[in-house]
């Protein structure tokens, strides 16, 4: 997508969320039943695709995770899911992490108590665990050290890999989950003598093939999170092999600029998303587009325009925290991507809400309109649906259109 020069600065006023009376509460509750959950938006149901399209009932999902420093934000996510559970097709709470090459823990490495929200009633009561329609597919993570080094060792040792797969299946079966969502990242940092990115790529693909076969034999599904491929194949994540085996592939089309990065900027530039969707369209001749689920960011970033040495960009998560930093109007355009040192080429930013804060920091975030641009890309590219990191504190549209209604207007619920 060609970068367009922007000659005019457009400002919009930020509407009060309270004006719609739908701002999610930050105080936690323990919703025990879904009698108050709203039905799917009008027009958000359509006939299911013919048999054989296993992705058809996984069109809208999202992740839940713990905010260790702010339990109210953890509760916000779980409360939001409980209120909107009937709108989601699946939910992916971050409940597990690799604790060794073959075992898993329900708590962070630095403490013995479980992740906030682990097996929370607000999820169990509103998913298939309690007879409801929304699938429960918890996330298993290996994204920090030493967890990702365990993942590297595991995928490269056939015997250990088989034990790992067996234990994952047991985890899903014993806990009555519908399946598991695999989020193994950075494991290639463990590459050692005699190994290459090619051997790592094949090892991970083999792991997902073996896991999917075993989970399917047990009546369970496999989804996984993958980084963006925009123009060139990823050196580790083989979209073709992974989509041939797994049921859903969640593409993390966010973190172009990221927390603790060298400078702030658009989290998910539209041109980058466009190229990612186009790349997916070439996988298997476009026959597996429906297995790919586009990921959206529910957070923003801020920091100085020209950061000092050793600066780390700060995140405001969820988006209501970014919105709380606004006063008056904000810009929806930026020329940042034309000179961004983190970009290999100038990606079109699309709608890019941003504002200079009183202390001079530059805040970049998403509003409902900028998120809708990305959802539209997914729809036009015939992708399977939408996911996002993470549930709770989503933006609404002036006139009371919610984030959930927006997504479902593009990806209606299957009957």
KOLKOL-124843 format. One record per residue (C-alpha): residue number from 1; chain; y, x, z. Coordinates in steps of 0.5 Angstrom, whole numbers, always signed. Layout:
N
NUM,A,Y,X,Z;
...
//
This chain:
415
1,A,+0,+0,+0;
2,A,+7,+3,-2;
3,A,+12,+4,+3;
4,A,+18,+0,+2;
5,A,+25,+3,+5;
6,A,+28,-1,+10;
7,A,+36,-2,+9;
8,A,+37,-7,+14;
9,A,+36,-8,+21;
10,A,+33,-15,+23;
11,A,+34,-17,+30;
12,A,+30,-23,+33;
13,A,+31,-26,+40;
14,A,+25,-26,+44;
15,A,+23,-34,+47;
16,A,+22,-35,+54;
17,A,+14,-36,+55;
18,A,+16,-41,+60;
19,A,+19,-45,+55;
20,A,+12,-47,+53;
21,A,+10,-48,+59;
22,A,+3,-44,+57;
23,A,+5,-37,+60;
24,A,-2,-35,+63;
25,A,-2,-34,+71;
26,A,-2,-27,+74;
27,A,-6,-30,+80;
28,A,-13,-30,+80;
29,A,-17,-36,+81;
30,A,-25,-37,+80;
31,A,-26,-43,+75;
32,A,-33,-46,+76;
33,A,-33,-51,+71;
34,A,-30,-51,+64;
35,A,-28,-59,+65;
36,A,-21,-56,+64;
37,A,-22,-52,+58;
38,A,-18,-54,+52;
39,A,-22,-56,+46;
40,A,-22,-52,+40;
41,A,-15,-53,+36;
42,A,-15,-59,+31;
43,A,-18,-57,+24;
44,A,-21,-51,+28;
45,A,-29,-53,+26;
46,A,-32,-52,+20;
47,A,-39,-53,+17;
48,A,-44,-47,+18;
49,A,-45,-42,+13;
50,A,-53,-43,+10;
51,A,-58,-40,+14;
52,A,-58,-32,+14;
53,A,-51,-31,+15;
54,A,-52,-28,+23;
55,A,-45,-27,+23;
56,A,-43,-34,+22;
57,A,-43,-35,+30;
58,A,-39,-29,+32;
59,A,-32,-30,+29;
60,A,-28,-30,+35;
61,A,-29,-25,+41;
62,A,-25,-21,+45;
63,A,-26,-15,+51;
64,A,-25,-16,+58;
65,A,-24,-10,+63;
66,A,-22,-8,+69;
67,A,-15,-6,+71;
68,A,-16,-1,+77;
69,A,-9,+0,+79;
70,A,-7,-8,+79;
71,A,-13,-13,+80;
72,A,-8,-19,+78;
73,A,-9,-16,+71;
74,A,-16,-16,+72;
75,A,-16,-23,+74;
76,A,-11,-25,+69;
77,A,-16,-23,+64;
78,A,-22,-27,+67;
79,A,-18,-33,+68;
80,A,-16,-33,+61;
81,A,-23,-33,+59;
82,A,-25,-38,+63;
83,A,-19,-43,+61;
84,A,-21,-41,+53;
85,A,-28,-40,+53;
86,A,-30,-46,+49;
87,A,-25,-42,+43;
88,A,-29,-36,+44;
89,A,-36,-35,+40;
90,A,-37,-29,+44;
91,A,-34,-25,+50;
92,A,-35,-17,+51;
93,A,-34,-16,+59;
94,A,-34,-8,+60;
95,A,-40,-8,+65;
96,A,-44,-2,+64;
97,A,-43,+5,+62;
98,A,-48,+11,+61;
99,A,-50,+14,+67;
100,A,-55,+19,+64;
101,A,-58,+20,+58;
102,A,-63,+14,+59;
103,A,-60,+10,+65;
104,A,-54,+6,+66;
105,A,-49,+4,+72;
106,A,-45,-2,+73;
107,A,-39,+2,+76;
108,A,-34,+8,+74;
109,A,-37,+15,+75;
110,A,-32,+16,+81;
111,A,-34,+10,+85;
112,A,-40,+7,+88;
113,A,-37,+0,+87;
114,A,-38,-5,+81;
115,A,-33,-5,+75;
116,A,-28,-11,+77;
117,A,-31,-17,+74;
118,A,-38,-15,+74;
119,A,-42,-21,+73;
120,A,-36,-25,+75;
121,A,-37,-33,+76;
122,A,-31,-34,+71;
123,A,-36,-31,+65;
124,A,-43,-33,+67;
125,A,-41,-40,+68;
126,A,-37,-41,+61;
127,A,-43,-37,+57;
128,A,-50,-38,+55;
129,A,-52,-36,+61;
130,A,-50,-43,+64;
131,A,-52,-46,+58;
132,A,-45,-46,+54;
133,A,-44,-44,+47;
134,A,-40,-38,+48;
135,A,-45,-32,+47;
136,A,-45,-26,+53;
137,A,-45,-19,+50;
138,A,-43,-14,+55;
139,A,-40,-8,+53;
140,A,-44,-1,+55;
141,A,-39,+5,+54;
142,A,-40,+12,+53;
143,A,-33,+14,+52;
144,A,-31,+19,+57;
145,A,-34,+26,+60;
146,A,-39,+27,+61;
147,A,-42,+20,+59;
148,A,-40,+22,+51;
149,A,-44,+28,+52;
150,A,-50,+24,+55;
151,A,-50,+20,+48;
152,A,-50,+26,+44;
153,A,-56,+29,+47;
154,A,-59,+22,+47;
155,A,-58,+21,+40;
156,A,-61,+28,+38;
157,A,-67,+28,+42;
158,A,-72,+22,+39;
159,A,-76,+22,+45;
160,A,-70,+21,+50;
161,A,-67,+16,+44;
162,A,-73,+12,+45;
163,A,-73,+11,+52;
164,A,-65,+10,+52;
165,A,-67,+4,+47;
166,A,-72,+1,+51;
167,A,-68,+1,+57;
168,A,-62,-2,+54;
169,A,-67,-8,+51;
170,A,-69,-8,+59;
171,A,-62,-9,+61;
172,A,-61,-15,+56;
173,A,-67,-18,+57;
174,A,-67,-18,+65;
175,A,-60,-20,+66;
176,A,-60,-26,+61;
177,A,-55,-23,+56;
178,A,-55,-25,+49;
179,A,-54,-18,+47;
180,A,-50,-12,+48;
181,A,-44,-9,+45;
182,A,-45,-1,+44;
183,A,-38,+3,+45;
184,A,-40,+10,+44;
185,A,-34,+15,+42;
186,A,-33,+22,+42;
187,A,-40,+24,+43;
188,A,-39,+29,+37;
189,A,-35,+33,+42;
190,A,-42,+36,+44;
191,A,-44,+39,+37;
192,A,-48,+45,+38;
193,A,-51,+51,+35;
194,A,-55,+48,+29;
195,A,-52,+42,+29;
196,A,-46,+39,+24;
197,A,-42,+33,+23;
198,A,-47,+31,+18;
199,A,-53,+31,+23;
200,A,-49,+27,+28;
201,A,-48,+22,+23;
202,A,-55,+21,+21;
203,A,-57,+21,+29;
204,A,-52,+16,+31;
205,A,-54,+12,+25;
206,A,-62,+13,+27;
207,A,-60,+10,+34;
208,A,-57,+4,+32;
209,A,-63,+2,+27;
210,A,-68,+3,+32;
211,A,-64,+0,+38;
212,A,-62,-6,+33;
213,A,-70,-7,+31;
214,A,-72,-7,+38;
215,A,-66,-12,+41;
216,A,-68,-16,+35;
217,A,-75,-16,+37;
218,A,-73,-19,+44;
219,A,-69,-24,+41;
220,A,-62,-20,+42;
221,A,-56,-18,+38;
222,A,-53,-12,+37;
223,A,-45,-11,+36;
224,A,-42,-4,+36;
225,A,-35,-1,+36;
226,A,-33,+4,+31;
227,A,-26,+7,+29;
228,A,-22,+6,+23;
229,A,-24,+9,+16;
230,A,-18,+8,+11;
231,A,-19,+11,+5;
232,A,-25,+16,+6;
233,A,-31,+16,+10;
234,A,-31,+17,+17;
235,A,-35,+24,+19;
236,A,-39,+21,+24;
237,A,-39,+13,+23;
238,A,-43,+11,+17;
239,A,-41,+4,+16;
240,A,-46,+3,+11;
241,A,-52,+5,+15;
242,A,-49,+1,+21;
243,A,-47,-5,+18;
244,A,-54,-5,+15;
245,A,-57,-5,+22;
246,A,-53,-8,+27;
247,A,-51,-16,+27;
248,A,-43,-14,+28;
249,A,-39,-8,+27;
250,A,-32,-9,+31;
251,A,-27,-4,+27;
252,A,-22,-2,+32;
253,A,-16,-3,+28;
254,A,-11,+0,+33;
255,A,-9,+6,+37;
256,A,-6,+9,+31;
257,A,-1,+11,+36;
258,A,-4,+11,+43;
259,A,-4,+12,+50;
260,A,-3,+19,+52;
261,A,-1,+21,+45;
262,A,+5,+26,+43;
263,A,+10,+20,+41;
264,A,+10,+13,+41;
265,A,+10,+9,+35;
266,A,+7,+2,+32;
267,A,+0,+1,+35;
268,A,-3,-2,+29;
269,A,+1,-1,+22;
270,A,+0,-6,+17;
271,A,-2,-1,+11;
272,A,-7,+2,+15;
273,A,-10,-4,+17;
274,A,-10,-6,+9;
275,A,-13,+0,+7;
276,A,-19,-1,+13;
277,A,-20,-8,+10;
278,A,-20,-5,+3;
279,A,-25,+0,+5;
280,A,-30,-5,+8;
281,A,-30,-9,+2;
282,A,-33,-3,-2;
283,A,-39,-2,+3;
284,A,-45,-5,+0;
285,A,-41,-8,-6;
286,A,-38,-13,-1;
287,A,-44,-16,+1;
288,A,-43,-14,+9;
289,A,-36,-16,+9;
290,A,-38,-22,+14;
291,A,-41,-17,+19;
292,A,-34,-13,+20;
293,A,-30,-16,+26;
294,A,-22,-14,+26;
295,A,-20,-11,+32;
296,A,-13,-13,+35;
297,A,-9,-9,+40;
298,A,-6,-13,+46;
299,A,-2,-8,+48;
300,A,+4,-3,+47;
301,A,+7,+4,+47;
302,A,+13,+7,+50;
303,A,+17,+14,+51;
304,A,+22,+18,+48;
305,A,+24,+18,+41;
306,A,+23,+26,+41;
307,A,+19,+27,+47;
308,A,+19,+34,+51;
309,A,+13,+38,+51;
310,A,+7,+36,+55;
311,A,+9,+29,+54;
312,A,+4,+23,+54;
313,A,+6,+16,+51;
314,A,+6,+11,+56;
315,A,+2,+4,+55;
316,A,+4,-3,+57;
317,A,-2,-7,+57;
318,A,-3,-13,+56;
319,A,+3,-15,+52;
320,A,+6,-20,+57;
321,A,+8,-13,+60;
322,A,+11,-11,+54;
323,A,+15,-17,+53;
324,A,+17,-17,+61;
325,A,+21,-10,+59;
326,A,+25,-14,+53;
327,A,+32,-17,+54;
328,A,+35,-21,+49;
329,A,+33,-19,+41;
330,A,+29,-13,+38;
331,A,+28,-10,+32;
332,A,+22,-12,+27;
333,A,+23,-6,+22;
334,A,+22,+1,+23;
335,A,+22,+7,+19;
336,A,+18,+11,+24;
337,A,+12,+11,+19;
338,A,+16,+15,+13;
339,A,+16,+21,+18;
340,A,+11,+20,+23;
341,A,+7,+27,+24;
342,A,+1,+23,+26;
343,A,+0,+20,+19;
344,A,-3,+24,+13;
345,A,+1,+19,+9;
346,A,+7,+14,+10;
347,A,+3,+8,+12;
348,A,+7,+1,+11;
349,A,+9,-1,+18;
350,A,+9,-9,+16;
351,A,+12,-13,+22;
352,A,+13,-8,+27;
353,A,+17,-10,+34;
354,A,+21,-5,+37;
355,A,+26,-4,+42;
356,A,+30,+2,+45;
357,A,+30,+1,+52;
358,A,+36,+2,+57;
359,A,+33,+9,+59;
360,A,+33,+11,+51;
361,A,+25,+10,+51;
362,A,+23,+7,+45;
363,A,+18,+1,+46;
364,A,+13,-1,+40;
365,A,+9,-7,+41;
366,A,+6,-13,+37;
367,A,+9,-21,+37;
368,A,+5,-27,+35;
369,A,+7,-26,+28;
370,A,+6,-18,+27;
371,A,-1,-20,+30;
372,A,-2,-26,+25;
373,A,+0,-21,+19;
374,A,-7,-17,+21;
375,A,-11,-23,+22;
376,A,-9,-25,+15;
377,A,-11,-18,+12;
378,A,-18,-20,+15;
379,A,-18,-27,+12;
380,A,-16,-24,+5;
381,A,-21,-19,+6;
382,A,-27,-24,+7;
383,A,-28,-20,+14;
384,A,-33,-24,+19;
385,A,-27,-25,+24;
386,A,-23,-22,+30;
387,A,-24,-19,+36;
388,A,-18,-16,+41;
389,A,-17,-11,+47;
390,A,-17,-15,+51;
391,A,-17,-22,+54;
392,A,-11,-24,+58;
393,A,-3,-24,+57;
394,A,-3,-26,+49;
395,A,+3,-27,+46;
396,A,+5,-34,+44;
397,A,+9,-37,+38;
398,A,+16,-40,+39;
399,A,+14,-48,+38;
400,A,+8,-47,+43;
401,A,+3,-44,+38;
402,A,-2,-40,+42;
403,A,-5,-34,+40;
404,A,-12,-38,+40;
405,A,-9,-43,+35;
406,A,-7,-38,+31;
407,A,-13,-34,+30;
408,A,-17,-40,+29;
409,A,-13,-43,+24;
410,A,-16,-37,+20;
411,A,-23,-37,+22;
412,A,-25,-44,+24;
413,A,-31,-45,+29;
414,A,-37,-46,+26;
415,A,-41,-53,+28;
//
